[in-house]
Amino acid sequence: IAMSTWQATVATRAKTALTLTVAKQYLHRGQALCEQGRVAAGLHWMVRAFEGTPFEDQALKRDIENNLVAWSRQWKEPKSVLMHDSSVSMGAFSPDGLSVVIGTNNGDVTLWSVSTGERLWKTNNAHPGPFSFIAFSLDGNRLVTCGGGMVRRWTRTGDSFVQTGSSIDGVNTAALSADRRLVLVDVIDKSATRIYSAVTGEPETPMMP
Protein backbone atom coordinates (compact mmCIF):
# COMPACT_ATOMS: atom_id res chain seq x y z
CA ILE A 1 0.00 0.00 0.00
CA ALA A 2 2.88 2.34 0.88
CA MET A 3 4.45 1.73 -2.53
CA SER A 4 1.14 2.45 -4.28
CA THR A 5 0.76 5.70 -2.32
CA TRP A 6 4.30 6.73 -3.20
CA GLN A 7 3.73 5.97 -6.90
CA ALA A 8 0.50 8.00 -6.88
CA THR A 9 2.29 10.92 -5.23
CA VAL A 10 5.08 10.82 -7.82
CA ALA A 11 2.56 10.65 -10.66
CA THR A 12 0.61 13.61 -9.24
CA ARG A 13 3.75 15.69 -8.85
CA ALA A 14 4.85 14.85 -12.39
CA LYS A 15 1.46 15.81 -13.77
CA THR A 16 1.52 19.09 -11.84
CA ALA A 17 5.03 19.85 -13.08
CA LEU A 18 3.99 19.17 -16.67
CA THR A 19 0.88 21.33 -16.32
CA LEU A 20 3.01 24.14 -14.91
CA THR A 21 5.50 23.87 -17.76
CA VAL A 22 2.73 24.06 -20.37
CA ALA A 23 1.18 27.07 -18.62
CA LYS A 24 4.51 28.90 -18.65
CA GLN A 25 4.94 28.10 -22.36
CA TYR A 26 1.47 29.53 -23.05
CA LEU A 27 2.35 32.67 -21.10
CA HIS A 28 5.61 33.14 -23.01
CA ARG A 29 3.83 32.59 -26.31
CA GLY A 30 1.23 35.18 -25.35
CA GLN A 31 3.88 37.70 -24.36
CA ALA A 32 5.75 37.17 -27.63
CA LEU A 33 2.59 37.66 -29.71
CA CYS A 34 1.70 40.84 -27.82
CA GLU A 35 5.19 42.22 -28.37
CA GLN A 36 4.75 41.52 -32.10
CA GLY A 37 1.59 43.61 -32.10
CA ARG A 38 -0.78 40.62 -32.19
CA VAL A 39 -2.42 41.56 -28.91
CA ALA A 40 -5.70 39.69 -29.34
CA ALA A 41 -3.89 36.42 -30.06
CA GLY A 42 -1.47 37.08 -27.21
CA LEU A 43 -4.29 37.64 -24.71
CA HIS A 44 -5.87 34.38 -25.86
CA TRP A 45 -2.74 32.43 -24.95
CA MET A 46 -2.40 34.24 -21.62
CA VAL A 47 -5.95 33.26 -20.69
CA ARG A 48 -5.12 29.66 -21.55
CA ALA A 49 -2.03 29.94 -19.37
CA PHE A 50 -4.11 31.26 -16.46
CA GLU A 51 -6.69 28.50 -16.83
CA GLY A 52 -3.98 25.84 -16.96
CA THR A 53 -1.96 27.05 -13.97
CA PRO A 54 -2.33 24.81 -10.90
CA PHE A 55 -4.18 26.47 -8.03
CA GLU A 56 -1.17 25.97 -5.77
CA ASP A 57 1.04 28.23 -7.90
CA GLN A 58 -0.49 31.58 -6.95
CA ALA A 59 2.71 33.43 -7.87
CA LEU A 60 2.40 32.39 -11.52
CA LYS A 61 -1.31 33.21 -11.53
CA ARG A 62 -0.53 36.73 -10.28
CA ASP A 63 2.16 37.11 -12.95
CA ILE A 64 -0.31 36.09 -15.67
CA GLU A 65 -2.98 38.40 -14.24
CA ASN A 66 -0.56 41.33 -14.30
CA ASN A 67 0.29 40.60 -17.94
CA LEU A 68 -3.39 40.34 -18.85
CA VAL A 69 -4.16 43.68 -17.22
CA ALA A 70 -1.19 45.43 -18.81
CA TRP A 71 -1.68 44.08 -22.33
CA SER A 72 -5.47 44.48 -22.26
CA ARG A 73 -4.90 48.24 -22.30
CA GLN A 74 -3.19 47.81 -25.69
CA TRP A 75 -6.03 45.81 -27.22
CA LYS A 76 -8.43 47.69 -29.45
CA GLU A 77 -11.90 46.25 -29.67
CA PRO A 78 -12.95 45.41 -33.26
CA LYS A 79 -15.07 48.14 -34.83
CA SER A 80 -17.46 45.51 -36.12
CA VAL A 81 -17.73 41.76 -36.68
CA LEU A 82 -18.99 40.68 -40.11
CA MET A 83 -20.79 37.34 -39.95
CA HIS A 84 -20.97 35.09 -43.02
CA ASP A 85 -22.56 31.76 -43.86
CA SER A 86 -19.27 30.37 -45.15
CA SER A 87 -15.53 30.93 -44.83
CA VAL A 88 -14.19 34.14 -46.36
CA SER A 89 -12.00 33.60 -49.41
CA MET A 90 -11.44 37.19 -50.63
CA GLY A 91 -12.32 40.79 -49.87
CA ALA A 92 -11.67 44.36 -51.01
CA PHE A 93 -12.23 47.84 -49.59
CA SER A 94 -13.88 50.52 -51.67
CA PRO A 95 -11.56 53.39 -52.70
CA ASP A 96 -13.18 55.76 -50.18
CA GLY A 97 -12.77 53.20 -47.39
CA LEU A 98 -16.44 53.42 -46.43
CA SER A 99 -17.43 49.90 -47.49
CA VAL A 100 -15.91 46.48 -47.99
CA VAL A 101 -17.04 43.67 -50.25
CA ILE A 102 -16.51 40.08 -49.13
CA GLY A 103 -16.58 36.89 -51.20
CA THR A 104 -17.09 33.58 -49.41
CA ASN A 105 -16.30 30.00 -50.34
CA ASN A 106 -19.93 29.25 -51.16
CA GLY A 107 -19.91 31.94 -53.87
CA ASP A 108 -21.82 34.68 -52.02
CA VAL A 109 -20.87 38.35 -52.42
CA THR A 110 -21.70 40.79 -49.60
CA LEU A 111 -21.18 44.55 -49.27
CA TRP A 112 -20.71 45.90 -45.72
CA SER A 113 -20.53 49.34 -44.15
CA VAL A 114 -17.14 49.78 -42.50
CA SER A 115 -18.35 52.30 -39.92
CA THR A 116 -21.47 50.45 -38.72
CA GLY A 117 -20.93 46.81 -39.75
CA GLU A 118 -24.33 46.94 -41.47
CA ARG A 119 -24.89 44.60 -44.40
CA LEU A 120 -25.73 46.84 -47.34
CA TRP A 121 -26.16 44.26 -50.08
CA LYS A 122 -25.78 40.55 -50.68
CA THR A 123 -26.18 38.23 -53.62
CA ASN A 124 -26.19 34.49 -53.01
CA ASN A 125 -24.31 32.02 -55.20
CA ALA A 126 -22.88 34.74 -57.43
CA HIS A 127 -20.09 32.30 -58.29
CA PRO A 128 -20.01 28.49 -58.17
CA GLY A 129 -16.99 28.41 -55.88
CA PRO A 130 -14.41 30.32 -53.80
CA PHE A 131 -13.07 33.67 -54.97
CA SER A 132 -9.54 34.30 -56.21
CA PHE A 133 -9.93 38.01 -56.97
CA ILE A 134 -12.18 40.96 -56.06
CA ALA A 135 -11.54 44.63 -56.86
CA PHE A 136 -13.34 47.97 -57.14
CA SER A 137 -12.92 50.49 -59.94
CA LEU A 138 -11.13 53.69 -58.94
CA ASP A 139 -14.43 55.56 -58.52
CA GLY A 140 -15.97 52.70 -56.53
CA ASN A 141 -18.92 52.39 -58.93
CA ARG A 142 -17.86 49.15 -60.56
CA LEU A 143 -16.75 45.81 -59.17
CA VAL A 144 -14.98 42.82 -60.70
CA THR A 145 -15.17 39.40 -59.05
CA CYS A 146 -13.43 36.18 -60.04
CA GLY A 147 -14.21 32.78 -58.58
CA GLY A 148 -15.44 29.32 -59.46
CA GLY A 149 -14.00 29.56 -62.96
CA MET A 150 -15.66 32.82 -64.01
CA VAL A 151 -15.28 36.59 -63.95
CA ARG A 152 -18.29 38.82 -63.34
CA ARG A 153 -18.66 42.60 -63.60
CA TRP A 154 -20.97 44.61 -61.36
CA THR A 155 -22.26 48.20 -61.43
CA ARG A 156 -23.25 50.14 -58.32
CA THR A 157 -26.84 51.28 -57.87
CA GLY A 158 -27.01 53.11 -54.55
CA ASP A 159 -25.79 50.75 -51.83
CA SER A 160 -26.07 47.65 -54.01
CA PHE A 161 -24.59 46.23 -57.20
CA VAL A 162 -26.16 44.63 -60.26
CA GLN A 163 -24.39 42.33 -62.67
CA THR A 164 -23.27 44.03 -65.86
CA GLY A 165 -23.35 41.97 -69.05
CA SER A 166 -22.47 38.29 -69.25
CA SER A 167 -19.74 36.52 -67.31
CA ILE A 168 -16.34 35.54 -68.67
CA ASP A 169 -16.14 31.77 -68.22
CA GLY A 170 -13.35 29.21 -68.10
CA VAL A 171 -11.12 31.46 -66.00
CA ASN A 172 -8.54 30.42 -63.44
CA THR A 173 -7.87 33.85 -61.95
CA ALA A 174 -7.87 37.53 -62.92
CA ALA A 175 -6.15 40.85 -62.28
CA LEU A 176 -7.07 44.49 -62.93
CA SER A 177 -4.81 47.08 -64.51
CA ALA A 178 -3.66 50.04 -62.41
CA ASP A 179 -6.39 52.27 -63.86
CA ARG A 180 -8.97 49.49 -63.23
CA ARG A 181 -10.15 49.63 -66.85
CA LEU A 182 -8.68 46.35 -68.10
CA VAL A 183 -9.04 42.78 -66.81
CA LEU A 184 -6.29 40.23 -67.43
CA VAL A 185 -7.68 36.70 -67.20
CA ASP A 186 -5.95 33.34 -67.10
CA VAL A 187 -7.97 31.05 -69.39
CA ILE A 188 -7.99 27.48 -68.06
CA ASP A 189 -8.55 25.32 -71.14
CA LYS A 190 -6.41 27.47 -73.46
CA SER A 191 -3.32 27.70 -71.20
CA ALA A 192 -3.26 31.35 -72.19
CA THR A 193 -4.16 34.83 -70.97
CA ARG A 194 -6.43 37.45 -72.47
CA ILE A 195 -7.24 41.08 -71.70
CA TYR A 196 -10.84 42.28 -71.49
CA SER A 197 -12.40 45.67 -70.92
CA ALA A 198 -13.59 45.94 -67.32
CA VAL A 199 -16.27 48.37 -68.52
CA THR A 200 -17.77 46.56 -71.50
CA GLY A 201 -16.55 43.00 -70.96
CA GLU A 202 -15.34 42.87 -74.56
CA PRO A 203 -11.93 41.30 -75.36
CA GLU A 204 -9.16 43.81 -75.99
CA THR A 205 -6.57 41.31 -77.21
CA PRO A 206 -6.43 37.85 -78.79
CA MET A 207 -5.35 34.88 -76.68
CA MET A 208 -1.76 35.27 -75.49
CA PRO A 209 0.11 31.99 -74.84
C-alpha angles and dihedrals in degrees: 000000000000090000091050091050091049092049091050091050092050091048091049092049091048091050091049091049091050092048090050092050092051091048091052090049090052090050092050091047090051092049091049093050092049091050088052090055095256093120099158092053091044093053089050091058092045090055089051089050091052093048091049097047113107114248091239093063099073092156092063091044090054090048091052092046091052090051092048092051094046097046094041087069088062095051117099115206113237113262090226141345116228112209121206136182092232141022116291114249102173143359142177136194121229114249092254091051093232097113140025129206119213129197118200133202092257091061099256121142119206132182117209135188109241095207099048105019088233117153106239101179141355136183119191123223093001087156131024093236149003121324125250098179140021127169141161126225115250092261092046092236097108133049133196121200129184125190143118092030098306144087120219130189123213134192124208120243107180108303094345139062132228125202114260117214124322126323126258105239135200093041128149098190141330144213134198126228119246091262090048091233099108131054120207110202131190106222111214105206095038097050085223143102131238135188121228133183110258088208103049102016090230120137114258097189139024119254111297115208 
